[in-house]
Amino acid sequence: MGSREVTDWQGKRVTVAGLGVSGVPAAKVLHGLGATVTVVNDGDDERARAQAAELEALGVTVRLGDGATLPDGTELIVTAPGWQPDKPLFTAAREAGVEIWGDVELAWRLRRPDSAPWLCVTGTNGKTTTVQMLASILKAAGLRTAAVGNIGVSLLDAVLGDEEYDVLAVELSSYQLHWAPSLRAHSAAVLNLAPDHLDWHGSMEAYARDKGRVYEGNRVACVYNVADKATEDLVREADVEEGCRAIGFTLGTPAPSQLGVVEGILVDRAFVEDRHKNAQELAEVADVDPPAPHNIANALAAAALARAFGVPPQAVRDGLRAFRPDAHRIAHVADVAGVAYVDDSKATNTHAAEASLAAYESIVWIAGGLAKGATFDELVARSAKRLRGAVLIGADRALIREALARHAPEVPVVDLDRTDTGAMLAAVQEARRLAEPGDTVLLAPACASMDMFVNYNKRGDAFAAAVRELEAGA
């Protein structure tokens, strides 16, 4: 089970920080390798008690409601990615000289010597879509692969399970990268960088530094966003293997060593012979679903990673054609009376919302929720010319209303002073009143959903249900 002999782990005292989707599998794997495992968890709710009972039945020690104290004799901590670096548990570990790994680090250390190389994707927005596009392209090339990491199959399952892979498409969050110092990818991409999770990282610099870890030790390609200089800066700072190349992607005409767009065609000027003179057609913009600008950028990044792995051009086209985006990502719900209704509930921060707003010419914007410390002036200023109207919901809607007053004073705004789930139907009805034929009513909240909904999926479902109600009465 893994490349290391069980004797490496026999009796090793490992503390797993956090239950949940990564902690429980990590505890089981480590226990199976012969380690003496103690799980510590801040919470002590019904779900945690059920998970604790499952682990205790195997012989794992679980301490609920006490995630701050370092268990005696701990030789290694394996943490859930979301646990903040400044937690007392980690302070105590560092003082005691105890290493701290995340679940990604554990998977990397336990992989077999001949295991599949990793093609890694990180960035503030677009990670999941890009990794799914990449997996679709790799499958179209006949490769055994899976979308893993922050989505899909768990990395531990992928590296330790019975299924054999040729290559893995790996989504990594900044949290996961923070706790994965040994990771060395075949090739990796940072899609974009915008302020997010700064409460966790402490600063934009620290956030960018953790994202940039994905480039460390890359063997073939470091893929960056030509339109986002910060991503290129991270490539320059990375310590990579000899011969590893910087590969840019752009929505414009690509320079040598870049992928880009020429007259509606996705082209490669990086992985071709004599890239100063030649370009390889990969796919048409129309092959990308949906063909919104930020999604074309995702497709180019996926194509760059696939091409770095040696995938032929036709597989890029076939893989993009076969790909279908997840729900709540620029999902067209319906047309009602000549107005398109689009659900991008996944746009939970300003960067994602800006990309979404850039995809349409005339928009009635439904926005609001939990701002997570974000400001909205830049988003509104850049998007003002596209706004027909705005309908605001949620706890922090005043922040968006004030930004609209400053940067788009002519745009009519409906401020719904509601945070109940029924507010979505009212928001859609108000948006319909503001919209004219040819407009798009766009749910791109630029905020988290938890003030009103369990998650962004439920928020998107409520929007779709409200649109269907509208459609039925049209």
KESE-90864 format. One record per residue (C-alpha): residue number from 1; y negated, x, z. Coordinates in pm, whole numbers, always signed. Example, Ala and Ser with C-alpha at 12.3 -4.5 7.8 and 13.67 -1.06 7.14 Angstrom:
# KESE-90864
num:v:u:w
1:+450:+1230:+780 $
2:+106:+1367:+714 $
END
This chain:
# KESE-90864
num:v:u:w
1:+0:+0:+0 $
2:-286:+214:-127 $
3:-307:+586:-199 $
4:-314:+700:+162 $
5:+0:+737:+364 $
6:+32:+487:+647 $
7:+33:+786:+885 $
8:-337:+833:+798 $
9:-401:+504:+971 $
10:-119:+487:+1224 $
11:-278:+424:+1563 $
12:-633:+484:+1432 $
13:-867:+271:+1642 $
14:-1077:+68:+1397 $
15:-1339:-188:+1487 $
16:-1406:-457:+1226 $
17:-1757:-602:+1260 $
18:-1766:-967:+1163 $
19:-1507:-1224:+1063 $
20:-1567:-1425:+745 $
21:-1480:-1352:+384 $
22:-1468:-973:+416 $
23:-1380:-919:+784 $
24:-1055:-1115:+795 $
25:-896:-943:+490 $
26:-1015:-601:+614 $
27:-861:-660:+956 $
28:-530:-770:+799 $
29:-515:-472:+563 $
30:-597:-219:+836 $
31:-346:-375:+1074 $
32:-85:-361:+796 $
33:-158:+12:+754 $
34:-78:+69:+1120 $
35:-430:+88:+1262 $
36:-514:-52:+1605 $
37:-771:-313:+1506 $
38:-1034:-485:+1718 $
39:-1259:-745:+1555 $
40:-1599:-817:+1710 $
41:-1802:-1119:+1607 $
42:-2142:-1252:+1716 $
43:-2047:-1618:+1677 $
44:-1796:-1821:+1877 $
45:-1776:-2146:+1683 $
46:-1478:-2351:+1572 $
47:-1432:-2161:+1244 $
48:-1448:-1824:+1417 $
49:-1192:-1936:+1676 $
50:-955:-2049:+1399 $
51:-989:-1713:+1221 $
52:-945:-1531:+1552 $
53:-623:-1722:+1627 $
54:-484:-1627:+1285 $
55:-556:-1257:+1345 $
56:-438:-1256:+1706 $
57:-104:-1396:+1591 $
58:-63:-1073:+1391 $
59:-151:-853:+1689 $
60:-520:-794:+1615 $
61:-760:-803:+1911 $
62:-1061:-1031:+1857 $
63:-1377:-1045:+2070 $
64:-1590:-1350:+1993 $
65:-1952:-1383:+2101 $
66:-1984:-1008:+2155 $
67:-2083:-821:+1841 $
68:-2315:-577:+2018 $
69:-2081:-360:+2228 $
70:-1883:-73:+2077 $
71:-1518:-105:+2188 $
72:-1389:+198:+2379 $
73:-1221:+462:+2166 $
74:-1348:+332:+1831 $
75:-1292:+594:+1560 $
76:-1422:+393:+1263 $
77:-1623:+74:+1205 $
78:-1564:-146:+901 $
79:-1849:-394:+877 $
80:-1917:-718:+695 $
81:-2192:-642:+440 $
82:-2449:-874:+594 $
83:-2465:-705:+935 $
84:-2803:-531:+964 $
85:-2810:-152:+1004 $
86:-3023:-172:+1320 $
87:-2771:-377:+1520 $
88:-2694:-228:+1865 $
89:-2327:-188:+1767 $
90:-2423:+50:+1486 $
91:-2677:+236:+1698 $
92:-2403:+300:+1954 $
93:-2164:+406:+1675 $
94:-2411:+655:+1529 $
95:-2477:+802:+1875 $
96:-2101:+841:+1921 $
97:-2057:+1000:+1577 $
98:-1847:+708:+1451 $
99:-1847:+645:+1074 $
100:-1947:+300:+945 $
101:-1791:+166:+626 $
102:-1834:-164:+445 $
103:-1556:-358:+275 $
104:-1643:-189:-58 $
105:-1611:+156:+98 $
106:-1276:+58:+249 $
107:-1152:-66:-90 $
108:-1275:+252:-261 $
109:-1097:+474:-7 $
110:-773:+275:-25 $
111:-745:+250:-403 $
112:-450:+419:-572 $
113:-505:+755:-744 $
114:-434:+597:-1085 $
115:-625:+276:-1014 $
116:-863:+109:-1258 $
117:-1213:+255:-1297 $
118:-1508:+45:-1179 $
119:-1796:-77:-1395 $
120:-2059:-177:-1138 $
121:-2357:-412:-1156 $
122:-2637:-459:-906 $
123:-2998:-582:-917 $
124:-3212:-848:-756 $
125:-3116:-1118:-1007 $
126:-2853:-1173:-1276 $
127:-2566:-980:-1114 $
128:-2308:-1257:-1119 $
129:-2382:-1367:-1475 $
130:-2377:-1008:-1603 $
131:-2047:-927:-1431 $
132:-1890:-1244:-1569 $
133:-2019:-1161:-1918 $
134:-1881:-809:-1879 $
135:-1539:-938:-1773 $
136:-1539:-1177:-2070 $
137:-1617:-889:-2310 $
138:-1350:-665:-2155 $
139:-1093:-946:-2186 $
140:-1193:-999:-2550 $
141:-1110:-631:-2603 $
142:-759:-696:-2471 $
143:-816:-519:-2140 $
144:-668:-633:-1811 $
145:-970:-696:-1589 $
146:-1125:-918:-1323 $
147:-1473:-996:-1192 $
148:-1463:-868:-834 $
149:-1679:-762:-540 $
150:-1955:-999:-442 $
151:-1780:-1269:-654 $
152:-1434:-1371:-761 $
153:-1138:-1164:-645 $
154:-1198:-959:-329 $
155:-1209:-585:-393 $
156:-941:-521:-134 $
157:-708:-764:-312 $
158:-791:-605:-647 $
159:-713:-247:-540 $
160:-414:-324:-315 $
161:-254:-622:-488 $
162:+40:-621:-726 $
163:-163:-704:-1036 $
164:-249:-403:-1248 $
165:-590:-369:-1410 $
166:-729:-141:-1681 $
167:-1086:-172:-1554 $
168:-1276:-377:-1294 $
169:-1612:-553:-1340 $
170:-1770:-515:-996 $
171:-2071:-705:-858 $
172:-2235:-524:-568 $
173:-2515:-641:-340 $
174:-2765:-407:-178 $
175:-2589:-477:+155 $
176:-2255:-365:+15 $
177:-2404:-53:-142 $
178:-2571:+43:+186 $
179:-2229:+68:+349 $
180:-2049:+238:+55 $
181:-2148:+607:+56 $
182:-1837:+736:-127 $
183:-1839:+494:-421 $
184:-1837:+668:-760 $
185:-1835:+435:-1060 $
186:-1730:+502:-1418 $
187:-2065:+348:-1522 $
188:-2318:+124:-1346 $
189:-2625:-90:-1411 $
190:-2927:-184:-1201 $
191:-3059:-494:-1378 $
192:-3397:-524:-1208 $
193:-3575:-466:-878 $
194:-3800:-714:-700 $
195:-3875:-769:-330 $
196:-3575:-940:-167 $
197:-3389:-906:+163 $
198:-3671:-687:+296 $
199:-3609:-822:+646 $
200:-3263:-659:+626 $
201:-3358:-331:+459 $
202:-3690:-283:+636 $
203:-3892:-186:+326 $
204:-3895:-207:-52 $
205:-3825:+167:-65 $
206:-3511:+128:+148 $
207:-3398:-171:-62 $
208:-3443:+26:-386 $
209:-3266:+328:-237 $
210:-2961:+118:-151 $
211:-2955:-36:-501 $
212:-2981:+316:-649 $
213:-2663:+424:-469 $
214:-2469:+250:-746 $
215:-2563:+538:-981 $
216:-2439:+817:-752 $
217:-2157:+1012:-915 $
218:-2144:+800:-1232 $
219:-1927:+961:-1497 $
220:-2031:+806:-1829 $
221:-2344:+587:-1818 $
222:-2629:+481:-1589 $
223:-2764:+160:-1745 $
224:-3126:+70:-1666 $
225:-3384:-192:-1764 $
226:-3651:-49:-1995 $
227:-3893:-324:-1882 $
228:-3846:-233:-1514 $
229:-3950:+129:-1463 $
230:-3818:+130:-1105 $
231:-3462:+106:-1239 $
232:-3516:+410:-1463 $
233:-3665:+600:-1169 $
234:-3342:+538:-976 $
235:-3144:+691:-1262 $
236:-3365:+1001:-1256 $
237:-3309:+1039:-882 $
238:-2930:+994:-897 $
239:-2685:+1281:-868 $
240:-2441:+1208:-1152 $
241:-2152:+1393:-1316 $
242:-2222:+1639:-1597 $
243:-2258:+1455:-1927 $
244:-2341:+1113:-1776 $
245:-2608:+944:-1989 $
246:-2908:+722:-1913 $
247:-2877:+408:-2129 $
248:-3162:+158:-2149 $
249:-3157:-209:-2245 $
250:-3462:-387:-2383 $
251:-3557:-722:-2536 $
252:-3751:-524:-2795 $
253:-3641:-285:-3069 $
254:-3421:-20:-2906 $
255:-3500:+351:-2916 $
256:-3212:+601:-2938 $
257:-2982:+571:-2630 $
258:-3080:+206:-2587 $
259:-2947:-141:-2663 $
260:-3196:-403:-2778 $
261:-3282:-689:-3011 $
262:-3382:-671:-3377 $
263:-3455:-994:-3567 $
264:-3223:-1206:-3353 $
265:-2944:-946:-3345 $
266:-2822:-755:-3036 $
267:-2792:-394:-3148 $
268:-2659:-71:-3001 $
269:-2835:+262:-3059 $
270:-2657:+435:-2772 $
271:-2285:+439:-2842 $
272:-2299:+518:-3216 $
273:-2278:+835:-3420 $
274:-2621:+983:-3494 $
275:-2806:+733:-3278 $
276:-3140:+861:-3411 $
277:-3063:+711:-3752 $
278:-2795:+446:-3692 $
279:-2761:+117:-3506 $
280:-2454:-101:-3454 $
281:-2479:-480:-3466 $
282:-2304:-634:-3164 $
283:-2382:-1006:-3160 $
284:-2649:-1263:-3237 $
285:-2894:-1397:-2980 $
286:-2738:-1737:-3057 $
287:-2406:-1605:-2919 $
288:-2564:-1586:-2569 $
289:-2547:-1905:-2358 $
290:-2821:-1991:-2273 $
291:-3038:-1771:-2499 $
292:-3318:-1743:-2242 $
293:-3488:-1400:-2233 $
294:-3349:-1291:-1897 $
295:-3000:-1400:-2002 $
296:-3022:-1194:-2321 $
297:-3113:-900:-2096 $
298:-2801:-973:-1889 $
299:-2592:-976:-2208 $
300:-2735:-641:-2320 $
301:-2658:-484:-1981 $
302:-2301:-618:-1993 $
303:-2265:-492:-2349 $
304:-2392:-147:-2248 $
305:-2133:-115:-1972 $
306:-1856:-239:-2201 $
307:-1959:+2:-2477 $
308:-1967:+286:-2221 $
309:-1601:+202:-2159 $
310:-1526:+222:-2532 $
311:-1511:-149:-2617 $
312:-1548:-219:-2992 $
313:-1848:-420:-3123 $
314:-1645:-728:-3218 $
315:-1522:-767:-2858 $
316:-1884:-777:-2738 $
317:-1955:-1065:-2976 $
318:-1630:-1249:-2896 $
319:-1674:-1200:-2522 $
320:-2031:-1333:-2524 $
321:-1927:-1632:-2732 $
322:-1645:-1712:-2489 $
323:-1864:-1681:-2179 $
324:-1986:-1996:-2002 $
325:-2244:-1964:-1724 $
326:-2177:-2094:-1373 $
327:-2327:-2422:-1260 $
328:-2691:-2423:-1144 $
329:-2792:-2130:-1363 $
330:-3032:-2268:-1625 $
331:-2789:-2559:-1674 $
332:-2911:-2831:-1912 $
333:-2837:-3159:-1731 $
334:-2966:-3421:-1977 $
335:-3243:-3528:-2211 $
336:-3420:-3846:-2099 $
337:-3691:-4002:-2317 $
338:-3745:-3674:-2502 $
339:-3773:-3465:-2184 $
340:-3513:-3196:-2103 $
341:-3395:-3169:-1740 $
342:-3273:-2820:-1644 $
343:-3107:-2712:-1317 $
344:-3172:-2354:-1211 $
345:-3119:-2410:-840 $
346:-2979:-2054:-829 $
347:-3339:-1929:-869 $
348:-3375:-1874:-495 $
349:-3649:-1607:-513 $
350:-3970:-1557:-710 $
351:-3822:-1301:-950 $
352:-3545:-1538:-1057 $
353:-3788:-1831:-1085 $
354:-4023:-1628:-1304 $
355:-3737:-1546:-1544 $
356:-3645:-1914:-1553 $
357:-4002:-2032:-1617 $
358:-4035:-1776:-1900 $
359:-3756:-1952:-2090 $
360:-3958:-2270:-2164 $
361:-4296:-2345:-2321 $
362:-4412:-2658:-2136 $
363:-4273:-2722:-1789 $
364:-4292:-2968:-1505 $
365:-4180:-2741:-1225 $
366:-3987:-2860:-919 $
367:-4015:-2591:-652 $
368:-4008:-2521:-280 $
369:-3774:-2464:+12 $
370:-3749:-2165:+245 $
371:-3973:-1882:+124 $
372:-3791:-1600:+313 $
373:-4123:-1417:+355 $
374:-4208:-1433:-17 $
375:-4553:-1481:-167 $
376:-4612:-1680:-485 $
377:-4944:-1563:-632 $
378:-4791:-1329:-889 $
379:-4529:-1582:-998 $
380:-4784:-1861:-1045 $
381:-5041:-1639:-1218 $
382:-4783:-1520:-1474 $
383:-4640:-1868:-1535 $
384:-4956:-2084:-1517 $
385:-4997:-2125:-1895 $
386:-4651:-2283:-1919 $
387:-4702:-2545:-1646 $
388:-4765:-2910:-1735 $
389:-4732:-3007:-1368 $
390:-4559:-2920:-1041 $
391:-4367:-3119:-781 $
392:-4326:-2943:-446 $
393:-4060:-3006:-183 $
394:-3927:-2825:+123 $
395:-4049:-2650:+435 $
396:-4266:-2381:+275 $
397:-4409:-2579:-17 $
398:-4766:-2523:+110 $
399:-4739:-2155:+11 $
400:-4670:-2254:-350 $
401:-4936:-2527:-343 $
402:-5197:-2274:-230 $
403:-5093:-2026:-502 $
404:-5121:-2304:-763 $
405:-5470:-2392:-634 $
406:-5575:-2028:-674 $
407:-5418:-1946:-1009 $
408:-5355:-2279:-1188 $
409:-5616:-2521:-1050 $
410:-5596:-2744:-1361 $
411:-5221:-2810:-1314 $
412:-5152:-3146:-1145 $
413:-4948:-3103:-826 $
414:-4743:-3361:-636 $
415:-4681:-3246:-278 $
416:-4385:-3438:-135 $
417:-4411:-3416:+241 $
418:-4035:-3446:+284 $
419:-3743:-3220:+365 $
420:-3467:-3485:+364 $
421:-3206:-3468:+89 $
422:-3339:-3791:-64 $
423:-3657:-3602:-152 $
424:-3488:-3471:-465 $
425:-3466:-3815:-625 $
426:-3834:-3872:-547 $
427:-3916:-3528:-693 $
428:-3733:-3604:-1018 $
429:-3909:-3941:-1045 $
430:-4249:-3776:-994 $
431:-4162:-3508:-1248 $
432:-4073:-3774:-1502 $
433:-4416:-3932:-1449 $
434:-4587:-3599:-1524 $
435:-4370:-3501:-1821 $
436:-4429:-3579:-2188 $
437:-4177:-3569:-2474 $
438:-4093:-3208:-2558 $
439:-4144:-3091:-2198 $
440:-3881:-2944:-1969 $
441:-3845:-3059:-1609 $
442:-3720:-2742:-1445 $
443:-3571:-2707:-1097 $
444:-3640:-2339:-1026 $
445:-3727:-2350:-656 $
446:-3819:-1982:-598 $
447:-3695:-2047:-244 $
448:-3374:-2072:-45 $
449:-3225:-2416:+8 $
450:-3119:-2424:+372 $
451:-3414:-2628:+498 $
452:-3281:-2928:+306 $
453:-2936:-2847:+166 $
454:-2626:-2655:+272 $
455:-2670:-2419:-23 $
456:-2825:-2393:-370 $
457:-2516:-2562:-521 $
458:-2577:-2879:-321 $
459:-2946:-2869:-415 $
460:-2854:-2845:-783 $
461:-2600:-3125:-745 $
462:-2871:-3348:-592 $
463:-3101:-3271:-886 $
464:-2828:-3351:-1140 $
465:-2743:-3676:-959 $
466:-3111:-3777:-960 $
467:-3138:-3704:-1333 $
468:-2825:-3910:-1404 $
469:-2978:-4198:-1207 $
470:-3290:-4164:-1421 $
471:-3076:-4157:-1735 $
472:-2889:-4471:-1632 $
473:-3213:-4661:-1583 $
474:-3386:-4525:-1894 $
END
